[in-house]
């Protein structure tokens, strides 16, 4: 009884397009790939491979699509610098063991060697109670699928930067912490949690925060040119406290992901102590609101 939840993110814009896919340990990598492409708007007409971490072409192990693997069997293995496996034969469980994957570790996925659509998958959760033969299925998502994979992705500059209910109450740029806390006086807003406060000559401003409405929670990060939603939590069938707890968990996952991204960019390793340090404001806010038991 084991399945895995991977968050598959679009590498050029990982906060805007991602899919959570649950897949059983006994399903093959090719079966996982067959669920990714339609979920993100890509066809199945090109070659692809899955590699380790975010190394793409530099991956030490490449799980090639069955077509390419079978056509390349006659190639000279001496010329290869990586190990090649058939993605149609290797199961997800075998891949996690071969790569030593643990929670929050990554794999990469490259589709179409010409246009190079790049995605990476974060192992978000190991589900010990799910059947090993669970078919790959999308269980959560963010962002519209790619409309035309042969055109570069575009954004509609006429669209508001944030959807309702955020757009009417939140300015586009970093906002003073005091102003954020005042948002709780809005009748539709239950909780606001400043998460990354920076001292300036004009006082503390916030670059990351969580906001809870009655039925939805969001974690937001201030990327240029403005706020972006990095996590949305559905509060249907949740109490106020249950939604706040889920929102706090999402913040912790985001902090772990930030550490992974920073480590990949800088070549450094940021351990649990670094991630725990990022939780300081979250923990202080929960204590301030009387929810210290959610720590």
N, C-alpha and C positions, 0 to 999 in steps of 0.2 A: 504494500500500500504506500505508494509515493508518487507525487506529482510535483511539478514546479510551476511557479508563476514568474514569467519573464516580462519585464517592461521593455518593449522594443521601441526605441526612440530614433527619430530621423536626425542623423548626425548634424546636418547643417543648421537645424532649428529644433533642438531637442525639447524645448519647453512648449512648443506649439503643436507638435504632432507626435503622439505616441499611442501605443496600444498595449494593454496588459493581456497576455495570453497564458492560459493554464494548459499544461501538456503533461501527460503521464510519462513515467520513467521508461516504459517499454515502447513508446512511440519513437519513430526515427527522426533524425534531424530534417530529412526531406519532408516528412509530414508536418513538422513545425513550420518549415519554409512555405509549404503550400497554404498555410493559414495566414502567414504574414502578408504576402503580396496582395491578395484581394482586400485585406483589411486596410492597407495603406494606399490602395489605388493603382497597383502595378500589375502588369500582365505576367505571363509565365513563359515568354518567348525567348529568354536570354539565359546565358550561363550565369552561375553564381557559386559562391562558397561561403561557409561560416568559418571564422577564425577565432583566435584567442584574444581576449581583452579588447583593445581598440587598435590592433596592429594592422588589420586589413592585409595588404600585399606582403607585409613583413611578418605575418603570422608564422610561428614555428610549426603549427599544425593547421592544415586546411582540410575542411570537410567539403569536398567538391560535390556539385550536383551529379547524379548518377550518369547523365549523358557525357559530361566532360571526363569523369573518372574512367568510364569504359572506353572512350575514344583515346585516352592518353596512356592506356596500359602498355603500349609498345614503346613509350618514351624511355630515355636513358635515365634511370634513377640516380646515377652518379652526378648528373648535372643539377639535381634538385637540392635546394638548401633547406627545404621544409619536408615534414612528413605529410603524406597525402592519404586521406581516408575517403571512403565512399559514404556520402551523407545518406544514401539510401539503405545502408547496412548498419550504421552506427546509431544506437538508441540515445535518447536524451540522458538516460541514466549513465550509459557508458561514457558519453561526452563529459558529463560533470565529474566522473571519476578520473578520466584521462587528463582533464585540465585542472583538476583539484578545485573545482568551483565551490565557493561558500557564499553565504548570503551577501549580497551587494557586489559580488564579483561580476565580470562582464565577458560577453562574447561579442564578436563583430559579425556583421552580415553585409556582403557586397553583392549587389545584383546588377547585371549588365556591364560587361567589362569596357564598353565604349563610353556610356554615359556615367557609369560608376555611381549608382544610387547606394549611398552608405547609411547603414543603420547600426546601432549597437543595442544589445539586450542586457539589462541588469537583472540578475537573479534576485528578485524581490522577496521570494518566500518559498520555503520547502514545505509542501503540504503532505504530512505523513498519513493523513486520514483519507486521502483521495486514491482511487484505484490506479494501479500502474498502467492500465490500458486506456486511461482517459484521453479521449480525442482532443486535439488542440482546439481551443475555443477562446474567443475574445471575451473578456469579462469586465473590462473597463477601457475607456478610451478618451482621448482628447484630440481635437483638431479634425478638420475635414480631410478626406483622402485626397491624394494627388489627382487633379483633374485630367491632366495630359502629361504622361511621363516623358514625352518627347519635347516638351517645352519647359524652360526653367520655371520653378515655382515663383509666383508673384503674390503680393499682398495688395488688397484694395485700399488705397490710401483714403478713400472716402468713408470707410467704415469707422465707427468709434473705436478707440483703443481698447476698451473693456466692455463686456456685455452688461446688460442689466442683471442684477440690481447694483452692480459696482459703479457703472459709468456716472450715474447722477450724483454720487456722494464722494467720489474720490478724484483728487487732482492727478494729472499725468505724472508729475515729478515727485521727488522725495518730499515728504510732508513732515512738519514738526510733530514730535511725539505727543505734545499736549493736544494738538488738533486731532490726532488719531484717537486719543482717549475720549475726546468730546463726541466722536462719532457714536459712542455707545448711547448717547442721548437720543439718537435717531430711533424712532419707534420700531423699525424693522430690524435693527442691529442688536444682537444679544451680547456678543463679546468681541473685543479687539485686543490682540496680543502683539505689541511691538517686539520684534525679534532681533533686529540689528540696528541699534541706535548709534549715531555718530555725532560727536560734539563739534559744533561749528561756532563761529563768532556770533551767530544769531540764536544759539541754543541747540538742543539735541534734535536731530532730524532722523527719520526712520527710512531705511533702505530695504527692509524685509519685515513683513508682518503677516499675521493671520487674522481673518475677520469671519465672524459667524453670524449668519442670518438665521431666521427661524427654521428653515429647511435645508440650508446649504452652507458649507464652510469653504473658505478659500485660503490657500497660502500664496502670497504674492512676493515677487522680487522686483526691485527697481533696476531693470536693465535699460541701457540706452535704446530707444529714446524715451522710455517710460515704463510703467508697470506691466508685468506679464504674470499671468496665472501659472504657477508651477504645479498646483494640485487643487483639485476640486472634490469636495466630499459631499456625497448625497446624504441628507439628513432624514430622508423618509424612513418612518418606522423607528426613529431614534429619539430618545429623550434629549433634552437640552444638554445634560451632562454627558450622555453617550456620544453626542455629536462633538462636544468639546474634547472628549478623550480621543476620538478618531482624528480630530484636527491636530491635537498634540502629537499623536503618533506620526501623522503625515509630516509634521515639522521635523521630527527626529529623523525620518527617512530622508528628507531633503537635505538635512545637515550632513548625513553620511554620504549622500550623493555628491554634495559640494566638495567634500574632502577627497572623494575619488576623482572628481574632475580636476581639482587643483593638483592632485598628485600626478595625474597623467600629463598635465600641462607643464609642470615644473620638474618632473622626474624625482620628486620627493615622496616619501611615504608619510601620510598623516594617520596616526593611530587613533585608538579609542579616546585617549586623553584630549586630543584636538577636537574630536567630535563632541565630547562631553562639555568642553569649554564653550562650544557654540550653543549649548542648551541653556546657558546661564540666564539669559533674559526670559526665555520660555518658562523656566522653573520659577523665577522671581514673579512673573506675571500670574502664574497659577496660584502661587502662595498668596499674592496680594488679593486675588479674587476669592480666596477660601477654598481652592481646589487642590491643595497640596497633596491630597491622597492620590491624585492622578499622576504624580511624578514617577 
